[in-house]
Amino acid sequence: MVYGYCDHYGLNHPRDAMRAEAIEWATTRGSRSGRVAFQYVQDLAGRLGVMLAT
């Protein structure tokens, strides 16, 4: 799901790093859902300096 969001929004980040970060993100928040995946993508976009278009 995270890969799909990142592809959609054009976020360029190494897939192996993205996978590890997303798993850690979900684990520390106690949930694995689409909402948590999107929250991770929003955080990643902010760290990369990319504005997500809605």
PDB file of N, H, CA, C and O in Angstrom:
ATOM      1  N   MET A   1       0.828  -1.182   0.000  1.00  0.00           N
ATOM      2  CA  MET A   1       0.000   0.000   0.000  1.00  0.00           C
ATOM      3  C   MET A   1       0.878   1.254   0.000  1.00  0.00           C
ATOM      4  O   MET A   1       0.596   2.215  -0.715  1.00  0.00           O
ATOM      5  N   VAL A   2       1.936   1.237   0.799  1.00  0.00           N
ATOM      6  H   VAL A   2       2.165   0.455   1.380  1.00  0.00           H
ATOM      7  CA  VAL A   2       2.837   2.386   0.871  1.00  0.00           C
ATOM      8  C   VAL A   2       3.479   2.641  -0.487  1.00  0.00           C
ATOM      9  O   VAL A   2       3.583   3.788  -0.922  1.00  0.00           O
ATOM     10  N   TYR A   3       3.913   1.570  -1.159  1.00  0.00           N
ATOM     11  H   TYR A   3       3.829   0.638  -0.806  1.00  0.00           H
ATOM     12  CA  TYR A   3       4.523   1.733  -2.483  1.00  0.00           C
ATOM     13  C   TYR A   3       3.550   2.394  -3.451  1.00  0.00           C
ATOM     14  O   TYR A   3       3.949   3.250  -4.241  1.00  0.00           O
ATOM     15  N   GLY A   4       2.294   2.010  -3.399  1.00  0.00           N
ATOM     16  H   GLY A   4       1.970   1.315  -2.757  1.00  0.00           H
ATOM     17  CA  GLY A   4       1.287   2.598  -4.269  1.00  0.00           C
ATOM     18  C   GLY A   4       1.115   4.090  -4.021  1.00  0.00           C
ATOM     19  O   GLY A   4       1.053   4.880  -4.963  1.00  0.00           O
ATOM     20  N   TYR A   5       1.039   4.467  -2.765  1.00  0.00           N
ATOM     21  H   TYR A   5       1.089   3.826  -1.999  1.00  0.00           H
ATOM     22  CA  TYR A   5       0.938   5.889  -2.427  1.00  0.00           C
ATOM     23  C   TYR A   5       2.165   6.647  -2.911  1.00  0.00           C
ATOM     24  O   TYR A   5       2.040   7.724  -3.494  1.00  0.00           O
ATOM     25  N   CYS A   6       3.341   6.097  -2.674  1.00  0.00           N
ATOM     26  H   CYS A   6       3.443   5.222  -2.201  1.00  0.00           H
ATOM     27  CA  CYS A   6       4.577   6.785  -3.077  1.00  0.00           C
ATOM     28  C   CYS A   6       4.680   6.907  -4.587  1.00  0.00           C
ATOM     29  O   CYS A   6       5.114   7.941  -5.096  1.00  0.00           O
ATOM     30  N   ASP A   7       4.288   5.874  -5.305  1.00  0.00           N
ATOM     31  H   ASP A   7       3.935   5.035  -4.892  1.00  0.00           H
ATOM     32  CA  ASP A   7       4.279   5.951  -6.770  1.00  0.00           C
ATOM     33  C   ASP A   7       3.283   7.008  -7.243  1.00  0.00           C
ATOM     34  O   ASP A   7       3.574   7.790  -8.148  1.00  0.00           O
ATOM     35  N   HIS A   8       2.115   7.019  -6.623  1.00  0.00           N
ATOM     36  H   HIS A   8       1.879   6.383  -5.888  1.00  0.00           H
ATOM     37  CA  HIS A   8       1.079   7.985  -7.009  1.00  0.00           C
ATOM     38  C   HIS A   8       1.537   9.433  -6.813  1.00  0.00           C
ATOM     39  O   HIS A   8       1.303  10.290  -7.665  1.00  0.00           O
ATOM     40  N   TYR A   9       2.184   9.687  -5.691  1.00  0.00           N
ATOM     41  H   TYR A   9       2.374   8.991  -4.999  1.00  0.00           H
ATOM     42  CA  TYR A   9       2.619  11.047  -5.370  1.00  0.00           C
ATOM     43  C   TYR A   9       4.023  11.368  -5.860  1.00  0.00           C
ATOM     44  O   TYR A   9       4.504  12.485  -5.667  1.00  0.00           O
ATOM     45  N   GLY A  10       4.687  10.403  -6.491  1.00  0.00           N
ATOM     46  H   GLY A  10       4.297   9.495  -6.647  1.00  0.00           H
ATOM     47  CA  GLY A  10       6.005  10.649  -7.070  1.00  0.00           C
ATOM     48  C   GLY A  10       7.109  10.827  -6.041  1.00  0.00           C
ATOM     49  O   GLY A  10       8.039  11.605  -6.252  1.00  0.00           O
ATOM     50  N   LEU A  11       7.011  10.110  -4.932  1.00  0.00           N
ATOM     51  H   LEU A  11       6.256   9.477  -4.760  1.00  0.00           H
ATOM     52  CA  LEU A  11       8.041  10.197  -3.903  1.00  0.00           C
ATOM     53  C   LEU A  11       9.177   9.237  -4.246  1.00  0.00           C
ATOM     54  O   LEU A  11       8.961   8.033  -4.389  1.00  0.00           O
ATOM     55  N   ASN A  12      10.365   9.769  -4.374  1.00  0.00           N
ATOM     56  H   ASN A  12      10.541  10.747  -4.258  1.00  0.00           H
ATOM     57  CA  ASN A  12      11.533   8.957  -4.687  1.00  0.00           C
ATOM     58  C   ASN A  12      12.302   8.672  -3.411  1.00  0.00           C
ATOM     59  O   ASN A  12      12.927   9.560  -2.831  1.00  0.00           O
ATOM     60  N   HIS A  13      12.244   7.423  -2.986  1.00  0.00           N
ATOM     61  H   HIS A  13      11.736   6.702  -3.458  1.00  0.00           H
ATOM     62  CA  HIS A  13      12.919   6.975  -1.769  1.00  0.00           C
ATOM     63  C   HIS A  13      13.247   5.507  -1.992  1.00  0.00           C
ATOM     64  O   HIS A  13      12.421   4.785  -2.550  1.00  0.00           O
ATOM     65  N   PRO A  14      14.410   5.042  -1.582  1.00  0.00           N
ATOM     66  CA  PRO A  14      14.764   3.635  -1.787  1.00  0.00           C
ATOM     67  C   PRO A  14      13.715   2.690  -1.188  1.00  0.00           C
ATOM     68  O   PRO A  14      13.289   2.860  -0.046  1.00  0.00           O
ATOM     69  N   ARG A  15      13.313   1.702  -1.974  1.00  0.00           N
ATOM     70  H   ARG A  15      13.659   1.564  -2.902  1.00  0.00           H
ATOM     71  CA  ARG A  15      12.239   0.799  -1.541  1.00  0.00           C
ATOM     72  C   ARG A  15      12.587   0.031  -0.273  1.00  0.00           C
ATOM     73  O   ARG A  15      11.730  -0.147   0.593  1.00  0.00           O
ATOM     74  N   ASP A  16      13.820  -0.422  -0.153  1.00  0.00           N
ATOM     75  H   ASP A  16      14.515  -0.277  -0.857  1.00  0.00           H
ATOM     76  CA  ASP A  16      14.181  -1.188   1.041  1.00  0.00           C
ATOM     77  C   ASP A  16      14.120  -0.323   2.299  1.00  0.00           C
ATOM     78  O   ASP A  16      13.685  -0.789   3.351  1.00  0.00           O
ATOM     79  N   ALA A  17      14.553   0.926   2.195  1.00  0.00           N
ATOM     80  H   ALA A  17      14.907   1.305   1.340  1.00  0.00           H
ATOM     81  CA  ALA A  17      14.467   1.848   3.330  1.00  0.00           C
ATOM     82  C   ALA A  17      13.008   2.179   3.636  1.00  0.00           C
ATOM     83  O   ALA A  17      12.608   2.250   4.798  1.00  0.00           O
ATOM     84  N   MET A  18      12.216   2.382   2.577  1.00  0.00           N
ATOM     85  H   MET A  18      12.541   2.324   1.633  1.00  0.00           H
ATOM     86  CA  MET A  18      10.805   2.715   2.742  1.00  0.00           C
ATOM     87  C   MET A  18      10.070   1.572   3.459  1.00  0.00           C
ATOM     88  O   MET A  18       9.261   1.811   4.356  1.00  0.00           O
ATOM     89  N   ARG A  19      10.358   0.345   3.057  1.00  0.00           N
ATOM     90  H   ARG A  19      11.015   0.151   2.329  1.00  0.00           H
ATOM     91  CA  ARG A  19       9.703  -0.811   3.668  1.00  0.00           C
ATOM     92  C   ARG A  19      10.043  -0.891   5.151  1.00  0.00           C
ATOM     93  O   ARG A  19       9.154  -1.066   5.984  1.00  0.00           O
ATOM     94  N   ALA A  20      11.322  -0.765   5.481  1.00  0.00           N
ATOM     95  H   ALA A  20      12.044  -0.623   4.804  1.00  0.00           H
ATOM     96  CA  ALA A  20      11.745  -0.842   6.880  1.00  0.00           C
ATOM     97  C   ALA A  20      11.126   0.275   7.712  1.00  0.00           C
ATOM     98  O   ALA A  20      10.665   0.039   8.829  1.00  0.00           O
ATOM     99  N   GLU A  21      11.116   1.492   7.168  1.00  0.00           N
ATOM    100  H   GLU A  21      11.490   1.684   6.260  1.00  0.00           H
ATOM    101  CA  GLU A  21      10.537   2.627   7.894  1.00  0.00           C
ATOM    102  C   GLU A  21       9.036   2.453   8.079  1.00  0.00           C
ATOM    103  O   GLU A  21       8.504   2.757   9.146  1.00  0.00           O
ATOM    104  N   ALA A  22       8.352   1.969   7.050  1.00  0.00           N
ATOM    105  H   ALA A  22       8.785   1.722   6.183  1.00  0.00           H
ATOM    106  CA  ALA A  22       6.900   1.789   7.136  1.00  0.00           C
ATOM    107  C   ALA A  22       6.541   0.725   8.166  1.00  0.00           C
ATOM    108  O   ALA A  22       5.569   0.877   8.906  1.00  0.00           O
ATOM    109  N   ILE A  23       7.320  -0.349   8.216  1.00  0.00           N
ATOM    110  H   ILE A  23       8.110  -0.472   7.615  1.00  0.00           H
ATOM    111  CA  ILE A  23       7.068  -1.394   9.212  1.00  0.00           C
ATOM    112  C   ILE A  23       7.293  -0.844  10.620  1.00  0.00           C
ATOM    113  O   ILE A  23       6.498  -1.100  11.524  1.00  0.00           O
ATOM    114  N   GLU A  24       8.371  -0.094  10.802  1.00  0.00           N
ATOM    115  H   GLU A  24       9.017   0.114  10.068  1.00  0.00           H
ATOM    116  CA  GLU A  24       8.626   0.512  12.112  1.00  0.00           C
ATOM    117  C   GLU A  24       7.514   1.493  12.480  1.00  0.00           C
ATOM    118  O   GLU A  24       7.067   1.533  13.626  1.00  0.00           O
ATOM    119  N   TRP A  25       7.073   2.283  11.499  1.00  0.00           N
ATOM    120  H   TRP A  25       7.436   2.250  10.568  1.00  0.00           H
ATOM    121  CA  TRP A  25       6.001   3.262  11.716  1.00  0.00           C
ATOM    122  C   TRP A  25       4.738   2.555  12.209  1.00  0.00           C
ATOM    123  O   TRP A  25       4.130   2.969  13.196  1.00  0.00           O
ATOM    124  N   ALA A  26       4.352   1.489  11.513  1.00  0.00           N
ATOM    125  H   ALA A  26       4.846   1.153  10.710  1.00  0.00           H
ATOM    126  CA  ALA A  26       3.130   0.764  11.878  1.00  0.00           C
ATOM    127  C   ALA A  26       3.280   0.092  13.245  1.00  0.00           C
ATOM    128  O   ALA A  26       2.343   0.083  14.042  1.00  0.00           O
ATOM    129  N   THR A  27       4.444  -0.459  13.506  1.00  0.00           N
ATOM    130  H   THR A  27       5.206  -0.452  12.858  1.00  0.00           H
ATOM    131  CA  THR A  27       4.678  -1.155  14.775  1.00  0.00           C
ATOM    132  C   THR A  27       4.611  -0.195  15.958  1.00  0.00           C
ATOM    133  O   THR A  27       4.010  -0.509  16.985  1.00  0.00           O
ATOM    134  N   THR A  28       5.219   0.956  15.813  1.00  0.00           N
ATOM    135  H   THR A  28       5.707   1.211  14.978  1.00  0.00           H
ATOM    136  CA  THR A  28       5.232   1.906  16.930  1.00  0.00           C
ATOM    137  C   THR A  28       3.871   2.556  17.150  1.00  0.00           C
ATOM    138  O   THR A  28       3.612   3.110  18.219  1.00  0.00           O
ATOM    139  N   ARG A  29       3.015   2.493  16.163  1.00  0.00           N
ATOM    140  H   ARG A  29       3.225   2.043  15.295  1.00  0.00           H
ATOM    141  CA  ARG A  29       1.676   3.069  16.312  1.00  0.00           C
ATOM    142  C   ARG A  29       0.615   2.010  16.605  1.00  0.00           C
ATOM    143  O   ARG A  29      -0.552   2.337  16.822  1.00  0.00           O
ATOM    144  N   GLY A  30       1.023   0.740  16.611  1.00  0.00           N
ATOM    145  H   GLY A  30       1.971   0.474  16.434  1.00  0.00           H
ATOM    146  CA  GLY A  30       0.127  -0.343  17.001  1.00  0.00           C
ATOM    147  C   GLY A  30      -0.958  -0.664  15.998  1.00  0.00           C
ATOM    148  O   GLY A  30      -1.985  -1.233  16.368  1.00  0.00           O
ATOM    149  N   SER A  31      -0.761  -0.318  14.747  1.00  0.00           N
ATOM    150  H   SER A  31       0.073   0.144  14.446  1.00  0.00           H
ATOM    151  CA  SER A  31      -1.806  -0.564  13.763  1.00  0.00           C
ATOM    152  C   SER A  31      -1.207  -0.722  12.379  1.00  0.00           C
ATOM    153  O   SER A  31      -0.243  -0.046  12.018  1.00  0.00           O
ATOM    154  N   ARG A  32      -1.796  -1.625  11.613  1.00  0.00           N
ATOM    155  H   ARG A  32      -2.579  -2.174  11.906  1.00  0.00           H
ATOM    156  CA  ARG A  32      -1.418  -1.790  10.212  1.00  0.00           C
ATOM    157  C   ARG A  32      -2.690  -1.584   9.382  1.00  0.00           C
ATOM    158  O   ARG A  32      -3.492  -2.503   9.218  1.00  0.00           O
ATOM    159  N   SER A  33      -2.855  -0.394   8.876  1.00  0.00           N
ATOM    160  H   SER A  33      -2.203   0.353   9.010  1.00  0.00           H
ATOM    161  CA  SER A  33      -4.052  -0.087   8.099  1.00  0.00           C
ATOM    162  C   SER A  33      -3.695   0.896   6.997  1.00  0.00           C
ATOM    163  O   SER A  33      -2.586   1.429   6.954  1.00  0.00           O
ATOM    164  N   GLY A  34      -4.638   1.125   6.119  1.00  0.00           N
ATOM    165  H   GLY A  34      -5.539   0.693   6.153  1.00  0.00           H
ATOM    166  CA  GLY A  34      -4.438   2.100   5.061  1.00  0.00           C
ATOM    167  C   GLY A  34      -4.228   3.500   5.611  1.00  0.00           C
ATOM    168  O   GLY A  34      -3.446   4.280   5.066  1.00  0.00           O
ATOM    169  N   ARG A  35      -4.920   3.812   6.681  1.00  0.00           N
ATOM    170  H   ARG A  35      -5.555   3.179   7.124  1.00  0.00           H
ATOM    171  CA  ARG A  35      -4.771   5.137   7.283  1.00  0.00           C
ATOM    172  C   ARG A  35      -3.353   5.331   7.823  1.00  0.00           C
ATOM    173  O   ARG A  35      -2.747   6.382   7.618  1.00  0.00           O
ATOM    174  N   VAL A  36      -2.831   4.326   8.507  1.00  0.00           N
ATOM    175  H   VAL A  36      -3.324   3.471   8.674  1.00  0.00           H
ATOM    176  CA  VAL A  36      -1.478   4.410   9.049  1.00  0.00           C
ATOM    177  C   VAL A  36      -0.466   4.467   7.912  1.00  0.00           C
ATOM    178  O   VAL A  36       0.532   5.182   8.008  1.00  0.00           O
ATOM    179  N   ALA A  37      -0.708   3.726   6.845  1.00  0.00           N
ATOM    180  H   ALA A  37      -1.518   3.145   6.767  1.00  0.00           H
ATOM    181  CA  ALA A  37       0.183   3.765   5.679  1.00  0.00           C
ATOM    182  C   ALA A  37       0.216   5.171   5.091  1.00  0.00           C
ATOM    183  O   ALA A  37       1.283   5.676   4.743  1.00  0.00           O
ATOM    184  N   PHE A  38      -0.936   5.794   4.983  1.00  0.00           N
ATOM    185  H   PHE A  38      -1.803   5.384   5.267  1.00  0.00           H
ATOM    186  CA  PHE A  38      -0.987   7.146   4.430  1.00  0.00           C
ATOM    187  C   PHE A  38      -0.319   8.148   5.367  1.00  0.00           C
ATOM    188  O   PHE A  38       0.331   9.087   4.908  1.00  0.00           O
ATOM    189  N   GLN A  39      -0.473   7.958   6.666  1.00  0.00           N
ATOM    190  H   GLN A  39      -1.001   7.195   7.039  1.00  0.00           H
ATOM    191  CA  GLN A  39       0.198   8.842   7.617  1.00  0.00           C
ATOM    192  C   GLN A  39       1.714   8.734   7.475  1.00  0.00           C
ATOM    193  O   GLN A  39       2.424   9.735   7.568  1.00  0.00           O
ATOM    194  N   TYR A  40       2.207   7.515   7.250  1.00  0.00           N
ATOM    195  H   TYR A  40       1.630   6.701   7.175  1.00  0.00           H
ATOM    196  CA  TYR A  40       3.639   7.340   7.012  1.00  0.00           C
ATOM    197  C   TYR A  40       4.054   8.076   5.743  1.00  0.00           C
ATOM    198  O   TYR A  40       5.086   8.747   5.727  1.00  0.00           O
ATOM    199  N   VAL A  41       3.267   7.959   4.688  1.00  0.00           N
ATOM    200  H   VAL A  41       2.429   7.414   4.701  1.00  0.00           H
ATOM    201  CA  VAL A  41       3.587   8.621   3.417  1.00  0.00           C
ATOM    202  C   VAL A  41       3.584  10.134   3.602  1.00  0.00           C
ATOM    203  O   VAL A  41       4.439  10.818   3.039  1.00  0.00           O
ATOM    204  N   GLN A  42       2.656  10.668   4.367  1.00  0.00           N
ATOM    205  H   GLN A  42       1.961  10.113   4.824  1.00  0.00           H
ATOM    206  CA  GLN A  42       2.634  12.099   4.642  1.00  0.00           C
ATOM    207  C   GLN A  42       3.906  12.524   5.373  1.00  0.00           C
ATOM    208  O   GLN A  42       4.493  13.558   5.053  1.00  0.00           O
ATOM    209  N   ASP A  43       4.329  11.734   6.345  1.00  0.00           N
ATOM    210  H   ASP A  43       3.853  10.894   6.606  1.00  0.00           H
ATOM    211  CA  ASP A  43       5.556  12.039   7.075  1.00  0.00           C
ATOM    212  C   ASP A  43       6.761  11.963   6.143  1.00  0.00           C
ATOM    213  O   ASP A  43       7.625  12.839   6.178  1.00  0.00           O
ATOM    214  N   LEU A  44       6.825  10.935   5.317  1.00  0.00           N
ATOM    215  H   LEU A  44       6.123  10.224   5.288  1.00  0.00           H
ATOM    216  CA  LEU A  44       7.927  10.775   4.367  1.00  0.00           C
ATOM    217  C   LEU A  44       7.983  11.956   3.405  1.00  0.00           C
ATOM    218  O   LEU A  44       9.059  12.486   3.131  1.00  0.00           O
ATOM    219  N   ALA A  45       6.836  12.366   2.896  1.00  0.00           N
ATOM    220  H   ALA A  45       5.961  11.935   3.118  1.00  0.00           H
ATOM    221  CA  ALA A  45       6.788  13.503   1.977  1.00  0.00           C
ATOM    222  C   ALA A  45       7.324  14.764   2.660  1.00  0.00           C
ATOM    223  O   ALA A  45       8.055  15.542   2.046  1.00  0.00           O
ATOM    224  N   GLY A  46       6.965  14.961   3.912  1.00  0.00           N
ATOM    225  H   GLY A  46       6.372  14.329   4.410  1.00  0.00           H
ATOM    226  CA  GLY A  46       7.451  16.111   4.654  1.00  0.00           C
ATOM    227  C   GLY A  46       8.959  16.070   4.823  1.00  0.00           C
ATOM    228  O   GLY A  46       9.630  17.091   4.677  1.00  0.00           O
ATOM    229  N   ARG A  47       9.498  14.888   5.130  1.00  0.00           N
ATOM    230  H   ARG A  47       8.953  14.059   5.249  1.00  0.00           H
ATOM    231  CA  ARG A  47      10.950  14.759   5.284  1.00  0.00           C
ATOM    232  C   ARG A  47      11.676  14.967   3.960  1.00  0.00           C
ATOM    233  O   ARG A  47      12.808  15.450   3.939  1.00  0.00           O
ATOM    234  N   LEU A  48      11.026  14.603   2.852  1.00  0.00           N
ATOM    235  H   LEU A  48      10.106  14.211   2.869  1.00  0.00           H
ATOM    236  CA  LEU A  48      11.627  14.785   1.532  1.00  0.00           C
ATOM    237  C   LEU A  48      11.377  16.175   0.968  1.00  0.00           C
ATOM    238  O   LEU A  48      11.941  16.534  -0.066  1.00  0.00           O
ATOM    239  N   GLY A  49      10.537  16.963   1.636  1.00  0.00           N
ATOM    240  H   GLY A  49      10.078  16.672   2.476  1.00  0.00           H
ATOM    241  CA  GLY A  49      10.239  18.319   1.167  1.00  0.00           C
ATOM    242  C   GLY A  49       9.296  18.338  -0.014  1.00  0.00           C
ATOM    243  O   GLY A  49       9.358  19.242  -0.847  1.00  0.00           O
ATOM    244  N   VAL A  50       8.420  17.344  -0.097  1.00  0.00           N
ATOM    245  H   VAL A  50       8.370  16.609   0.579  1.00  0.00           H
ATOM    246  CA  VAL A  50       7.469  17.230  -1.216  1.00  0.00           C
ATOM    247  C   VAL A  50       6.069  17.527  -0.690  1.00  0.00           C
ATOM    248  O   VAL A  50       5.647  16.955   0.315  1.00  0.00           O
ATOM    249  N   MET A  51       5.359  18.408  -1.358  1.00  0.00           N
ATOM    250  H   MET A  51       5.702  18.872  -2.174  1.00  0.00           H
ATOM    251  CA  MET A  51       3.985  18.709  -0.984  1.00  0.00           C
ATOM    252  C   MET A  51       3.046  17.727  -1.698  1.00  0.00           C
ATOM    253  O   MET A  51       3.122  17.562  -2.915  1.00  0.00           O
ATOM    254  N   LEU A  52       2.178  17.091  -0.944  1.00  0.00           N
ATOM    255  H   LEU A  52       2.116  17.225   0.045  1.00  0.00           H
ATOM    256  CA  LEU A  52       1.226  16.158  -1.541  1.00  0.00           C
ATOM    257  C   LEU A  52       0.023  16.919  -2.071  1.00  0.00           C
ATOM    258  O   LEU A  52      -0.610  17.690  -1.351  1.00  0.00           O
ATOM    259  N   ALA A  53      -0.278  16.693  -3.329  1.00  0.00           N
ATOM    260  H   ALA A  53       0.236  16.067  -3.914  1.00  0.00           H
ATOM    261  CA  ALA A  53      -1.455  17.303  -3.937  1.00  0.00           C
ATOM    262  C   ALA A  53      -2.673  16.439  -3.654  1.00  0.00           C
ATOM    263  O   ALA A  53      -2.620  15.219  -3.807  1.00  0.00           O
ATOM    264  N   THR A  54      -3.752  17.053  -3.248  1.00  0.00           N
ATOM    265  H   THR A  54      -3.795  18.044  -3.124  1.00  0.00           H
ATOM    266  CA  THR A  54      -4.970  16.268  -2.962  1.00  0.00           C
ATOM    267  C   THR A  54      -5.889  16.220  -4.130  1.00  0.00           C
ATOM    268  O   THR A  54      -6.952  15.604  -4.054  1.00  0.00           O
TER     269      THR A  54
END
